Amino acid sequence: MRIKSAVYTRQKKKKVFRRAKGYYATKKNRWRMVKQQVARSLAYSYVGRKDNKANFRTLWIIRLNAAVREEGMSYNRFIAGLKKANVILDRKMLAEIAATDNEAFKQLVETAKTV
């Protein structure tokens, strides 16, 4: 007896079609286009997650640079000074301190200057 695979094939396709919801033109309702576009989207989303980390690091560095320059110092001297003083704070935390707690950030700048 021959067993048809229609139900299971449809289930597999529905899963992919759900991911393609909202895509433009035939990329949401033609099987071949859906397969191609979903594969492409998944590849881009993977790369995007990696890029996101670099983008945030860049943002923190820009914020730090602006805050440090207000104190009359350059970003690279500030980071080098903190490393010499054995201050172990990442750029995310430093940017947060610069944005919220001005006094603590001034102390960090003084620490970086003295070393």
N, CA, C and O atoms as a GROMACS GRO file, in nm:
protein
  460
    1MET      N    1   0.084  -0.118   0.000
    1MET     CA    2   0.000   0.000   0.000
    1MET      C    3   0.088   0.125   0.000
    1MET      O    4   0.187   0.133   0.073
    2ARG      N    5   0.051   0.220  -0.082
    2ARG     CA    6   0.128   0.345  -0.093
    2ARG      C    7   0.082   0.443   0.014
    2ARG      O    8  -0.037   0.462   0.036
    3ILE      N    9   0.181   0.504   0.081
    3ILE     CA   10   0.148   0.603   0.184
    3ILE      C   11   0.178   0.742   0.129
    3ILE      O   12   0.288   0.772   0.084
    4LYS      N   13   0.076   0.825   0.134
    4LYS     CA   14   0.093   0.961   0.082
    4LYS      C   15   0.157   1.049   0.190
    4LYS      O   16   0.132   1.031   0.309
    5SER      N   17   0.238   1.142   0.146
    5SER     CA   18   0.308   1.228   0.242
    5SER      C   19   0.253   1.369   0.242
    5SER      O   20   0.319   1.462   0.290
    6ALA      N   21   0.133   1.387   0.189
    6ALA     CA   22   0.078   1.521   0.171
    6ALA      C   23   0.066   1.598   0.302
    6ALA      O   24   0.103   1.715   0.309
    7VAL      N   25   0.015   1.533   0.406
    7VAL     CA   26  -0.007   1.602   0.533
    7VAL      C   27   0.126   1.649   0.591
    7VAL      O   28   0.138   1.763   0.636
    8TYR      N   29   0.225   1.563   0.590
    8TYR     CA   30   0.354   1.597   0.649
    8TYR      C   31   0.428   1.701   0.565
    8TYR      O   32   0.494   1.789   0.619
    9THR      N   33   0.415   1.690   0.434
    9THR     CA   34   0.478   1.789   0.347
    9THR      C   35   0.416   1.926   0.372
    9THR      O   36   0.486   2.026   0.379
   10ARG      N   37   0.284   1.928   0.386
   10ARG     CA   38   0.214   2.055   0.410
   10ARG      C   39   0.256   2.114   0.544
   10ARG      O   40   0.273   2.235   0.556
   11GLN      N   41   0.272   2.029   0.646
   11GLN     CA   42   0.314   2.077   0.777
   11GLN      C   43   0.452   2.142   0.770
   11GLN      O   44   0.475   2.248   0.827
   12LYS      N   45   0.542   2.075   0.698
   12LYS     CA   46   0.677   2.130   0.684
   12LYS      C   47   0.675   2.264   0.610
   12LYS      O   48   0.745   2.358   0.646
   13LYS      N   49   0.592   2.269   0.505
   13LYS     CA   50   0.583   2.393   0.427
   13LYS      C   51   0.522   2.505   0.509
   13LYS      O   52   0.566   2.620   0.502
   14LYS      N   53   0.419   2.472   0.588
   14LYS     CA   54   0.352   2.575   0.669
   14LYS      C   55   0.449   2.642   0.765
   14LYS      O   56   0.441   2.762   0.790
   15LYS      N   57   0.541   2.562   0.818
   15LYS     CA   58   0.640   2.615   0.911
   15LYS      C   59   0.725   2.723   0.843
   15LYS      O   60   0.752   2.828   0.901
   16VAL      N   61   0.766   2.695   0.720
   16VAL     CA   62   0.848   2.789   0.645
   16VAL      C   63   0.764   2.909   0.600
   16VAL      O   64   0.812   3.022   0.604
   17PHE      N   65   0.640   2.884   0.558
   17PHE     CA   66   0.552   2.994   0.517
   17PHE      C   67   0.525   3.090   0.632
   17PHE      O   68   0.515   3.211   0.611
   18ARG      N   69   0.514   3.037   0.754
   18ARG     CA   70   0.493   3.124   0.870
   18ARG      C   71   0.610   3.219   0.889
   18ARG      O   72   0.591   3.335   0.926
   19ARG      N   73   0.730   3.170   0.864
   19ARG     CA   74   0.848   3.257   0.876
   19ARG      C   75   0.850   3.366   0.769
   19ARG      O   76   0.908   3.472   0.790
   20ALA      N   77   0.786   3.338   0.655
   20ALA     CA   78   0.788   3.433   0.543
   20ALA      C   79   0.672   3.532   0.550
   20ALA      O   80   0.655   3.614   0.459
   21LYS      N   81   0.593   3.528   0.655
   21LYS     CA   82   0.480   3.617   0.666
   21LYS      C   83   0.529   3.762   0.668
   21LYS      O   84   0.621   3.796   0.742
   22GLY      N   85   0.468   3.845   0.587
   22GLY     CA   86   0.506   3.986   0.583
   22GLY      C   87   0.609   4.020   0.477
   22GLY      O   88   0.640   4.137   0.458
   23TYR      N   89   0.662   3.921   0.408
   23TYR     CA   90   0.758   3.950   0.302
   23TYR      C   91   0.688   4.010   0.182
   23TYR      O   92   0.566   3.999   0.168
   24TYR      N   93   0.764   4.074   0.096
   24TYR     CA   94   0.711   4.148  -0.017
   24TYR      C   95   0.676   4.055  -0.134
   24TYR      O   96   0.747   3.958  -0.162
   25ALA      N   97   0.566   4.087  -0.200
   25ALA     CA   98   0.522   4.026  -0.326
   25ALA      C   99   0.515   3.873  -0.315
   25ALA      O  100   0.452   3.820  -0.223
   26THR      N  101   0.578   3.801  -0.408
   26THR     CA  102   0.564   3.656  -0.411
   26THR      C  103   0.656   3.585  -0.312
   26THR      O  104   0.654   3.463  -0.302
   27LYS      N  105   0.736   3.662  -0.242
   27LYS     CA  106   0.828   3.601  -0.146
   27LYS      C  107   0.755   3.549  -0.023
   27LYS      O  108   0.816   3.487   0.064
   28LYS      N  109   0.625   3.573  -0.017
   28LYS     CA  110   0.548   3.524   0.097
   28LYS      C  111   0.452   3.412   0.060
   28LYS      O  112   0.396   3.348   0.150
   29ASN      N  113   0.430   3.386  -0.070
   29ASN     CA  114   0.327   3.287  -0.102
   29ASN      C  115   0.362   3.190  -0.215
   29ASN      O  116   0.278   3.108  -0.251
   30ARG      N  117   0.481   3.197  -0.271
   30ARG     CA  118   0.523   3.097  -0.370
   30ARG      C  119   0.634   3.014  -0.309
   30ARG      O  120   0.734   3.068  -0.260
   31TRP      N  121   0.618   2.885  -0.312
   31TRP     CA  122   0.706   2.795  -0.236
   31TRP      C  123   0.853   2.814  -0.268
   31TRP      O  124   0.934   2.825  -0.176
   32ARG      N  125   0.889   2.820  -0.395
   32ARG     CA  126   1.030   2.832  -0.429
   32ARG      C  127   1.087   2.964  -0.379
   32ARG      O  128   1.197   2.968  -0.324
   33MET      N  129   1.013   3.072  -0.398
   33MET     CA  130   1.058   3.204  -0.353
   33MET      C  131   1.067   3.209  -0.200
   33MET      O  132   1.160   3.267  -0.144
   34VAL      N  133   0.970   3.148  -0.134
   34VAL     CA  134   0.968   3.145   0.012
   34VAL      C  135   1.091   3.073   0.064
   34VAL      O  136   1.158   3.122   0.156
   35LYS      N  137   1.121   2.956   0.006
   35LYS     CA  138   1.238   2.880   0.051
   35LYS      C  139   1.365   2.962   0.039
   35LYS      O  140   1.445   2.969   0.132
   36GLN      N  141   1.382   3.025  -0.077
   36GLN     CA  142   1.503   3.103  -0.101
   36GLN      C  143   1.512   3.222  -0.006
   36GLN      O  144   1.618   3.248   0.052
   37GLN      N  145   1.401   3.294   0.011
   37GLN     CA  146   1.405   3.415   0.092
   37GLN      C  147   1.423   3.384   0.239
   37GLN      O  148   1.494   3.457   0.309
   38VAL      N  149   1.359   3.278   0.289
   38VAL     CA  150   1.375   3.242   0.430
   38VAL      C  151   1.518   3.200   0.458
   38VAL      O  152   1.574   3.236   0.561
   39ALA      N  153   1.578   3.123   0.368
   39ALA     CA  154   1.718   3.083   0.386
   39ALA      C  155   1.809   3.205   0.388
   39ALA      O  156   1.900   3.214   0.470
   40ARG      N  157   1.782   3.298   0.298
   40ARG     CA  158   1.862   3.421   0.292
   40ARG      C  159   1.844   3.504   0.420
   40ARG      O  160   1.941   3.557   0.475
   41SER      N  161   1.720   3.514   0.466
   41SER     CA  162   1.691   3.592   0.587
   41SER      C  163   1.758   3.532   0.708
   41SER      O  164   1.812   3.605   0.792
   42LEU      N  165   1.757   3.400   0.719
   42LEU     CA  166   1.822   3.335   0.833
   42LEU      C  167   1.972   3.359   0.831
   42LEU      O  168   2.033   3.378   0.936
   43ALA      N  169   2.030   3.357   0.713
   43ALA     CA  170   2.174   3.383   0.702
   43ALA      C  171   2.205   3.526   0.745
   43ALA      O  172   2.301   3.549   0.818
   44TYR      N  173   2.124   3.621   0.699
   44TYR     CA  174   2.147   3.761   0.736
   44TYR      C  175   2.123   3.785   0.884
   44TYR      O  176   2.193   3.866   0.945
   45SER      N  177   2.025   3.717   0.941
   45SER     CA  178   1.999   3.738   1.084
   45SER      C  179   2.114   3.686   1.168
   45SER      O  180   2.146   3.743   1.272
   46TYR      N  181   2.178   3.579   1.124
   46TYR     CA  182   2.294   3.526   1.196
   46TYR      C  183   2.407   3.628   1.193
   46TYR      O  184   2.467   3.659   1.296
   47VAL      N  185   2.435   3.681   1.075
   47VAL     CA  186   2.541   3.781   1.062
   47VAL      C  187   2.504   3.907   1.140
   47VAL      O  188   2.589   3.969   1.203
   48GLY      N  189   2.375   3.943   1.136
   48GLY     CA  190   2.328   4.062   1.206
   48GLY      C  191   2.349   4.055   1.356
   48GLY      O  192   2.379   4.156   1.419
   49ARG      N  193   2.332   3.936   1.413
   49ARG     CA  194   2.354   3.922   1.557
   49ARG      C  195   2.499   3.948   1.592
   49ARG      O  196   2.529   4.002   1.699
   50LYS      N  197   2.590   3.909   1.504
   50LYS     CA  198   2.732   3.934   1.529
   50LYS      C  199   2.763   4.082   1.511
   50LYS      O  200   2.838   4.140   1.590
   51ASP      N  201   2.705   4.144   1.408
   51ASP     CA  202   2.728   4.286   1.383
   51ASP      C  203   2.674   4.372   1.497
   51ASP      O  204   2.731   4.476   1.530
   52ASN      N  205   2.566   4.327   1.556
   52ASN     CA  206   2.504   4.402   1.664
   52ASN      C  207   2.600   4.425   1.780
   52ASN      O  208   2.602   4.533   1.839
   53LYS      N  209   2.678   4.325   1.811
   53LYS     CA  210   2.775   4.337   1.920
   53LYS      C  211   2.880   4.443   1.889
   53LYS      O  212   2.916   4.523   1.975
   54ALA      N  213   2.928   4.444   1.765
   54ALA     CA  214   3.027   4.543   1.725
   54ALA      C  215   2.966   4.683   1.725
   54ALA      O  216   3.032   4.780   1.761
   55ASN      N  217   2.839   4.694   1.684
   55ASN     CA  218   2.773   4.825   1.681
   55ASN      C  219   2.760   4.883   1.821
   55ASN      O  220   2.781   5.002   1.841
   56PHE      N  221   2.724   4.799   1.917
   56PHE     CA  222   2.712   4.848   2.054
   56PHE      C  223   2.847   4.889   2.110
   56PHE      O  224   2.857   4.992   2.178
   57ARG      N  225   2.950   4.811   2.082
   57ARG     CA  226   3.084   4.849   2.130
   57ARG      C  227   3.124   4.984   2.073
   57ARG      O  228   3.180   5.068   2.144
   58THR      N  229   3.096   5.006   1.944
   58THR     CA  230   3.126   5.135   1.880
   58THR      C  231   3.050   5.247   1.949
   58THR      O  232   3.106   5.354   1.973
   59LEU      N  233   2.923   5.224   1.981
   59LEU     CA  234   2.843   5.325   2.048
   59LEU      C  235   2.900   5.360   2.185
   59LEU      O  236   2.908   5.477   2.220
   60TRP      N  237   2.941   5.258   2.262
   60TRP     CA  238   2.999   5.284   2.393
   60TRP      C  239   3.127   5.365   2.382
   60TRP      O  240   3.152   5.455   2.462
   61ILE      N  241   3.210   5.332   2.283
   61ILE     CA  242   3.336   5.403   2.265
   61ILE      C  243   3.310   5.549   2.229
   61ILE      O  244   3.378   5.638   2.279
   62ILE      N  245   3.210   5.574   2.143
   62ILE     CA  246   3.176   5.711   2.105
   62ILE      C  247   3.130   5.790   2.227
   62ILE      O  248   3.170   5.905   2.247
   63ARG      N  249   3.046   5.729   2.309
   63ARG     CA  250   2.996   5.796   2.430
   63ARG      C  251   3.110   5.824   2.527
   63ARG      O  252   3.117   5.932   2.586
   64LEU      N  253   3.197   5.726   2.544
   64LEU     CA  254   3.311   5.746   2.633
   64LEU      C  255   3.402   5.857   2.584
   64LEU      O  256   3.446   5.942   2.662
   65ASN      N  257   3.429   5.857   2.456
   65ASN     CA  258   3.517   5.958   2.398
   65ASN      C  259   3.461   6.098   2.423
   65ASN      O  260   3.535   6.189   2.460
   66ALA      N  261   3.331   6.114   2.402
   66ALA     CA  262   3.269   6.245   2.425
   66ALA      C  263   3.279   6.287   2.571
   66ALA      O  264   3.309   6.402   2.601
   67ALA      N  265   3.255   6.192   2.662
   67ALA     CA  266   3.259   6.224   2.805
   67ALA      C  267   3.401   6.254   2.851
   67ALA      O  268   3.422   6.344   2.932
   68VAL      N  269   3.498   6.181   2.800
   68VAL     CA  270   3.637   6.200   2.841
   68VAL      C  271   3.691   6.332   2.788
   68VAL      O  272   3.768   6.400   2.856
   69ARG      N  273   3.652   6.368   2.667
   69ARG     CA  274   3.700   6.494   2.608
   69ARG      C  275   3.648   6.614   2.685
   69ARG      O  276   3.715   6.717   2.690
   70GLU      N  277   3.530   6.603   2.746
   70GLU     CA  278   3.480   6.711   2.832
   70GLU      C  279   3.570   6.730   2.954
   70GLU      O  280   3.578   6.840   3.009
   71GLU      N  281   3.637   6.625   2.994
   71GLU     CA  282   3.729   6.631   3.108
   71GLU      C  283   3.871   6.668   3.064
   71GLU      O  284   3.962   6.674   3.147
   72GLY      N  285   3.891   6.692   2.935
   72GLY     CA  286   4.021   6.736   2.885
   72GLY      C  287   4.121   6.622   2.866
   72GLY      O  288   4.239   6.637   2.895
   73MET      N  289   4.073   6.511   2.817
   73MET     CA  290   4.159   6.395   2.796
   73MET      C  291   4.112   6.322   2.671
   73MET      O  292   3.998   6.340   2.628
   74SER      N  293   4.199   6.242   2.612
   74SER     CA  294   4.157   6.165   2.494
   74SER      C  295   4.117   6.024   2.537
   74SER      O  296   4.155   5.976   2.644
   75TYR      N  297   4.040   5.961   2.453
   75TYR     CA  298   3.986   5.829   2.485
   75TYR      C  299   4.097   5.726   2.505
   75TYR      O  300   4.096   5.650   2.602
   76ASN      N  301   4.195   5.725   2.413
   76ASN     CA  302   4.298   5.621   2.422
   76ASN      C  303   4.386   5.640   2.546
   76ASN      O  304   4.429   5.542   2.606
   77ARG      N  305   4.412   5.764   2.584
   77ARG     CA  306   4.490   5.788   2.708
   77ARG      C  307   4.409   5.746   2.830
   77ARG      O  308   4.464   5.694   2.928
   78PHE      N  309   4.280   5.767   2.824
   78PHE     CA  310   4.191   5.729   2.934
   78PHE      C  311   4.192   5.577   2.954
   78PHE      O  312   4.210   5.529   3.066
   79ILE      N  313   4.174   5.502   2.846
   79ILE     CA  314   4.173   5.356   2.854
   79ILE      C  315   4.309   5.304   2.898
   79ILE      O  316   4.318   5.213   2.981
   80ALA      N  317   4.416   5.360   2.842
   80ALA     CA  318   4.551   5.317   2.880
   80ALA      C  319   4.577   5.345   3.028
   80ALA      O  320   4.636   5.262   3.098
   81GLY      N  321   4.532   5.461   3.076
   81GLY     CA  322   4.549   5.495   3.217
   81GLY      C  323   4.473   5.401   3.308
   81GLY      O  324   4.522   5.363   3.414
   82LEU      N  325   4.352   5.365   3.267
   82LEU     CA  326   4.273   5.272   3.349
   82LEU      C  327   4.338   5.134   3.354
   82LEU      O  328   4.336   5.067   3.457
   83LYS      N  329   4.396   5.091   3.242
   83LYS     CA  330   4.463   4.960   3.240
   83LYS      C  331   4.585   4.961   3.332
   83LYS      O  332   4.610   4.865   3.404
   84LYS      N  333   4.662   5.071   3.328
   84LYS     CA  334   4.779   5.081   3.415
   84LYS      C  335   4.740   5.084   3.562
   84LYS      O  336   4.812   5.033   3.647
   85ALA      N  337   4.625   5.144   3.591
   85ALA     CA  338   4.577   5.155   3.729
   85ALA      C  339   4.503   5.029   3.774
   85ALA      O  340   4.451   5.024   3.885
   86ASN      N  341   4.497   4.928   3.687
   86ASN     CA  342   4.427   4.802   3.716
   86ASN      C  343   4.279   4.821   3.748
   86ASN      O  344   4.224   4.754   3.835
   87VAL      N  345   4.216   4.914   3.678
   87VAL     CA  346   4.071   4.931   3.690
   87VAL      C  347   4.007   4.840   3.585
   87VAL      O  348   4.025   4.860   3.465
   88ILE      N  349   3.933   4.740   3.633
   88ILE     CA  350   3.877   4.641   3.542
   88ILE      C  351   3.728   4.670   3.523
   88ILE      O  352   3.642   4.613   3.590
   89LEU      N  353   3.699   4.760   3.430
   89LEU     CA  354   3.562   4.790   3.391
   89LEU      C  355   3.556   4.786   3.240
   89LEU      O  356   3.644   4.839   3.171
   90ASP      N  357   3.452   4.722   3.188
   90ASP     CA  358   3.441   4.717   3.042
   90ASP      C  359   3.380   4.847   2.990
   90ASP      O  360   3.332   4.930   3.068
   91ARG      N  361   3.382   4.863   2.859
   91ARG     CA  362   3.338   4.988   2.798
   91ARG      C  363   3.188   5.012   2.819
   91ARG      O  364   3.144   5.127   2.828
   92LYS      N  365   3.112   4.905   2.829
   92LYS     CA  366   2.968   4.919   2.853
   92LYS      C  367   2.944   4.985   2.989
   92LYS      O  368   2.865   5.079   3.000
   93MET      N  369   3.012   4.936   3.091
   93MET     CA  370   2.995   4.992   3.225
   93MET      C  371   3.049   5.135   3.234
   93MET      O  372   2.989   5.221   3.297
   94LEU      N  373   3.164   5.158   3.169
   94LEU     CA  374   3.221   5.292   3.170
   94LEU      C  375   3.127   5.392   3.104
   94LEU      O  376   3.109   5.503   3.153
   95ALA      N  377   3.067   5.354   2.992
   95ALA     CA  378   2.973   5.442   2.922
   95ALA      C  379   2.849   5.468   3.008
   95ALA      O  380   2.797   5.579   3.009
   96GLU      N  381   2.804   5.366   3.079
   96GLU     CA  382   2.688   5.383   3.167
   96GLU      C  383   2.720   5.478   3.282
   96GLU      O  384   2.639   5.563   3.317
   97ILE      N  385   2.839   5.463   3.341
   97ILE     CA  386   2.882   5.552   3.450
   97ILE      C  387   2.894   5.695   3.398
   97ILE      O  388   2.852   5.789   3.465
   98ALA      N  389   2.950   5.711   3.278
   98ALA     CA  390   2.966   5.844   3.220
   98ALA      C  391   2.831   5.912   3.198
   98ALA      O  392   2.818   6.033   3.215
   99ALA      N  393   2.731   5.833   3.160
   99ALA     CA  394   2.599   5.890   3.132
   99ALA      C  395   2.520   5.921   3.258
   99ALA      O  396   2.444   6.018   3.261
  100THR      N  397   2.536   5.841   3.364
  100THR     CA  398   2.449   5.854   3.481
  100THR      C  399   2.517   5.918   3.602
  100THR      O  400   2.456   6.002   3.669
  101ASP      N  401   2.640   5.881   3.631
  101ASP     CA  402   2.706   5.926   3.755
  101ASP      C  403   2.830   6.009   3.721
  101ASP      O  404   2.939   5.955   3.702
  102ASN      N  405   2.811   6.140   3.714
  102ASN     CA  406   2.919   6.229   3.671
  102ASN      C  407   3.036   6.232   3.768
  102ASN      O  408   3.152   6.234   3.725
  103GLU      N  409   3.008   6.231   3.898
  103GLU     CA  410   3.115   6.239   3.998
  103GLU      C  411   3.205   6.116   3.995
  103GLU      O  412   3.327   6.127   4.001
  104ALA      N  413   3.144   5.999   3.985
  104ALA     CA  414   3.222   5.876   3.979
  104ALA      C  415   3.308   5.873   3.853
  104ALA      O  416   3.421   5.826   3.855
  105PHE      N  417   3.253   5.924   3.743
  105PHE     CA  418   3.329   5.925   3.618
  105PHE      C  419   3.448   6.021   3.629
  105PHE      O  420   3.555   5.992   3.577
  106LYS      N  421   3.429   6.135   3.697
  106LYS     CA  422   3.540   6.228   3.716
  106LYS      C  423   3.652   6.164   3.797
  106LYS      O  424   3.770   6.187   3.771
  107GLN      N  425   3.614   6.083   3.896
  107GLN     CA  426   3.715   6.012   3.975
  107GLN      C  427   3.791   5.913   3.889
  107GLN      O  428   3.913   5.898   3.903
  108LEU      N  429   3.720   5.845   3.799
  108LEU     CA  430   3.788   5.751   3.708
  108LEU      C  431   3.885   5.825   3.617
  108LEU      O  432   3.995   5.776   3.590
  109VAL      N  433   3.846   5.942   3.569
  109VAL     CA  434   3.934   6.022   3.483
  109VAL      C  435   4.057   6.064   3.562
  109VAL      O  436   4.169   6.058   3.510
  110GLU      N  437   4.039   6.106   3.684
  110GLU     CA  438   4.154   6.146   3.769
  110GLU      C  439   4.246   6.025   3.793
  110GLU      O  440   4.368   6.039   3.794
  111THR      N  441   4.188   5.909   3.813
  111THR     CA  442   4.268   5.788   3.831
  111THR      C  443   4.350   5.760   3.708
  111THR      O  444   4.468   5.725   3.717
  112ALA      N  445   4.290   5.776   3.591
  112ALA     CA  446   4.360   5.751   3.464
  112ALA      C  447   4.469   5.855   3.442
  112ALA      O  448   4.573   5.824   3.384
  113LYS      N  449   4.446   5.979   3.486
  113LYS     CA  450   4.546   6.087   3.466
  113LYS      C  451   4.668   6.066   3.556
  113LYS      O  452   4.781   6.090   3.512
  114THR      N  453   4.647   6.023   3.678
  114THR     CA  454   4.757   6.015   3.774
  114THR      C  455   4.855   5.903   3.743
  114THR      O  456   4.972   5.910   3.781
  115VAL      N  457   4.808   5.800   3.676
  115VAL     CA  458   4.896   5.685   3.649
  115VAL      C  459   4.976   5.705   3.524
  115VAL      O  460   5.055   5.618   3.487
   0.00000   0.00000   0.00000
